[in-house]
Structure formats: C-alpha cells, structure tokens
Amino acid sequence: MEAGRRATAERREEEERKAREEAERREEEERQAREDAERRVQPNSLFRLLDRCHNSLSQAIRVEADATLTTQGDAADPVNRLYPKHIIPWRDFPQLQEQIWDKFDRNNAFTMRPLFPSDTQIDYVVMNIQNRPIYSEASLRNFERDTVDNFVEKVIEVLRDDERLQREFGIQGRVSFYDRANPSETSLEKSLEQMNLEDARTPQRPANTRLGRS
C-alpha cells in the first residue's frame, strides 16, 4: 500500500512538472509573439528595408498566365509610346554604385536609424501585389511604382531632410517618379490599357503616368 501511495505521489509530481513546463512554454511563445508583433510595426533601418525589398517584394511578382486576360498587340510596334531607339551599356555603373555604398558606409549612424517603412507596411504591399497579377504595361508600371519607386522616393526624402547628407549625396530639390496630379494623362493611359482587351473580366485601374528619368 505504501508503495502504491508513493507511486501515485510521484505520478502526480510528474504531471505537475509537465504542466508547469507547458505553461512556461506557452508563456515564452506568447512573449516572443508579442515582441515579434511589436518589432514588425517599428520603422526599419535602411539596410533592413533594402533586404525586405529584395527578398520579399521582388519575389512577389505574378504574371497573368491566361493570354485572354492580357492586353494584345505587337510589342515590336509601340504605337503612341515613347521608347529608346538605342540601348548602350552603362559601363561605369558598378563604380558609381560602389561610390554610393562607400558613402553609406561612412554614414553608418544614418543607415542604422529606424526611419523607413516597417515590416507590417511592407507586408501590406506584398499582399497587394500578390493579389494583382501583371496583365498589361500599365499593371507592370503599377508594380514598379509600388515595389521600387515609392521606396526610392522615401529614401531620397529622408536623405534630403538631413542637410549634411543632402550635400554628401548631391540631392537638390524634390525627386518624384510620377505625376499623380495629371488626370488627363491618367485618363489617356487608362484608355490605352483597355485597348484590345479580349476579356473584360479583369478589372481596370487608373494608372499613374511616370515622369522621365534622368
């Protein structure tokens, strides 16, 4: 009988130990989840932003596989379009890019500051572009705007707000990739986007018109 009571007590102690460990495990998981949620809403550093843009946004592109849902036309005959007549190599680009990275390396106090869109904001962009496959030239421009141009504008805006960095990077005035206030050009682009569509099931969205880049 004594042995039976001892076995029962030991079994109860073991069950209580496992219950405590399980409670501690759940508490640790909840703590980590809270910390992760708090971290995801905090602004990112520059290099964290670049990492997310490269590994999340650029990988989220989807192309419409159903040809009946895409715009039709001869890509080699760009009617009413501006297009380059000659494409030449930008031979000194690697050197120029390296100079930019060197400037960032010299200003690591800036690159480490949390000044840029949070993971939560980037995840929202990822969700949107995953739900909108590219089916036309205009939708491709929208993808570029959402995944590249908006973030580049933000980086340049932050650099411009710091007088020393503004001089360091030679930023003068405001940089914008889109003329969001030009309804006539937006209307024209929307009309061109809808031209020759064989299937109207894909909803059309007005697209912004990009300004030329230097």
N, C-alpha and C positions, 0 to 999 in steps of 0.2 A: 504493500500500500504506500509506504514511504517513497519507494522508487517511482510509483505512478504519479504521486504528487510532484516529485522533483521533475519528472519528465514534462508534466503539464506546465509547471512554472517556467522551465527552460523554453518550451514551445511558445509560451505567451511572451517571454522576453524577446525571443527571436522575431515574433510577429510585430512587437512594438518597435524593435530596432529597424525592421524593414519599413514600417510605416513612417518612422522619423526620417529615414533616408529618402523615401519617396516624397515626403513633404518638403525636405530640403532641396531635392532635385527640381520639384515644381517651382519652388521659390526662386531658385537660381535661374531657371528658364524664363520666368516672368521678369526677373530683374534684367536679364540680357535682352529680352524683347523690348522692355521699356527703354533701355539705353540705346538699342538699335533704332527704335522709333524716334527718339529724341535726336539722335545723330543724323538721321535722314532728313530732318526738317531744318538742320543747321546749314548755313551757307557753306559752299565748298571753296577750297583753295584753287588757285589757277591750275595746278598740275592734276588735281583730282578732277576738275571739270574737264580738262583735255582727255584724261583717261576714260571718263564716262562717255564723252562724245565719241571717242574712237571705238570703244569696246561695246557700247550699248546702242548709240544712235546709228552709227554706220552699218551695224549688223542687222538693223531692224527693217531695212528697205524690203518692200514686197512689190513684185511686178505682176500686173494682171495677166494671167495665162490664157484667158479666153479672148481670142482675137476679135470677136464680135463686140466686146466691151471696150475696145481701144479705138483711138482716133485712127482714121485711114488716110493714106496719102503717100506720095513719093518723098522719102527723106532726102533724096538727092536733088530735089527741086523745091527749095524753101521759098515758096511764094509769099510775098509780103513779110519777109523775115530779114532781120539783119544777121549776117553770118560772116565769118572770117574767110577771106579769099586766099590767104596764105597762113600756114602754121609752121612756125620755126622753133627750134629748141631754145629753151631758156637756160643757156649753158652755165651762167654764173648763179643760178638759183641755189644750189647747195651751199655755196659760200655765203650768200646773202642770208640764207636761213640760219646758218651757223652763227652769224653775227648777232641775229636776234636772240638765239639761245644763250649766247655769251652775255648779252645784256640782262636777260632774266637771271642768269647765274650770279651776276653782280648785284642783283636786287632781290636776294632770297627773302628778305623781310617782307617784300611785297608779295612774292609768289606763295608764301605760306599763310597769308592773311585770308580769312573766310569772307570773301567779297562776291562770290559768284553763285549762280543758281544751285539750289540744294538737290540732293538725290531725289527727293519727292517731286520736285518740279521737273527734273529730267525724266523720271519715270512716267510722268503725265505725257510728256512729248513722245516717249517711246510707245505708249499705249495708243496715242492718236495715229501715229504713222503706221503702226502695225495694222490698224483697222482701216487704212486707206491705201489700198494698192495703187501703184502708179499705172495709169492707163492713158496718159496724154503728156504732151510737152508741158502744159500748164501744171499738171499734178506733179511732174518732176521738179518744176520750179518751186512749187509749194514745199516739197520735201527738202530741197536745198535751203530754202528760207528757214524752215523750222529746225533743221539739224545743223546748219552751218552759219548762215548769215546772222541770225538773231544772237547767237553766242559770240560771234566775232564782234558784232556791234557792242555787246556788253563789255567784252574785254577792252576794246578801244575806249569806251566811255569811262571805264574805271581808270585807265591809264591817263586819259585826258584830264580827269579830275585831280590828278596829282601833278603839280607844276613841275617838279623835278623830273618825274617820269615822262611827262609830256615833252620836255626838252630832250630827254635821253632817246626817246623813240621818234622824235621829229614829227609829232602829231600836231596838225594845225586845223582848227575848225572842227566841224562835226562830220562824221562819216556815216552814211546811210546807204543801204543797198537797194531800197525800194522806195518808190514814190507812192505812199499809201493814200495820199490826198488827191490823186488824179482819177476821178471817176470815169472820164471819157476813155482813157487808155485801158482802165479795168474793164469797161464795157466792151471795147473792141477785142480785148484778149479773150473775154468770155465767149464772144461770138465765134472767134477763130477756133476756140477749144471745142465748141459744139458742132463745128462744120464736119460733115461726112461721117458722123457717128451712125453706125448701123443699128445700134440698140440703145434705147433711151432708158434702160433700167438703171444705169449708173447715174447717180445724182451729180449735177454740175455745181461747182462752187466758183464764185468770182475769184480770180487770181490776181495778185498784185503784180505790177509791172516793174521789172528790175531796171535800175539805172545802170548805165555803162560803167565798167570798172576801168581804172587807170592801169 
